[in-house]
Amino acid sequence: MNAKKLAGEKAVEFIKDGMIVGLGTGSTVHWSILKLGELVKQSLTIKGVPTSKQTEQLAKELGIPLVNMSSIEQIDITIDGADEANPEFELIKGGGGALLREKMVASISKRMIVVMDETKYVAHLGKFPLPVEITQFGWEMTSKQVSTLGCEPKLRVENNLSFITDNGNYILDCHFGEILDAKRLNEELNMIPGVVENGLFVNIADTMVIGNSDGHVEIIH
Ligand code: DER
């Protein structure tokens, strides 16, 4: 059974006619977006706010109407994935490199629904390296500053080149080990000049939809 597909499609049940919907990025929310595309063809009326160029492209191919962030005050529901999620609804995101737009979209949403398979649900965050988006300018200095918080930052590379986000920035993947105070680390990281945003989502997610390989879906509010 495809646990990601189960979770992704289940989350769409929360979407109602007339909603503005934040469209996340990644392989789990991919299923949510496909489902929304099907429903839009059957006359569901929504407006999507994409969190990446990749999601924007997919939504356009599916005929999901899109709206620009600058023309809205608030989003009704955002559906997005996560790399890790703990029982306190704290997330690590950014494995797909979209964390900045994802966090901006989720933060103006009345509700954020996280879709994942059971492997993402953990007792403590930190096994997955924390993505931190930084400016290209002075990145080595920024990396040194980030390391003083207790991690080993690694500049993300893709196809032998430095990975560049949709916003023209670099990403450091930071191996902190177990993160026991996500709120504090989130604040400390974002105080470092050169850090644009980090993948810790604290007090943002409201609902988790967890697909299991045995075919059942768990919804935690
Ligand atoms: O980059 C992100 O935060 C994405 O949501 C992504 O990491 C989620 O992972 P998935 O592809 O396993 O859904």
Boltz pocket constraint, residues with backbone or C-beta under 6 A from the ligand:
constraints:
  - pocket:
      binder: B
      contacts: [[A, 24], [A, 25], [A, 26], [A, 27], [A, 28], [A, 29], [A, 80], [A, 81], [A, 82], [A, 83], [A, 92], [A, 93], [A, 94], [A, 95], [A, 96], [A, 97], [A, 98], [A, 99], [A, 102], [A, 115]]
      max_distance: 6.0
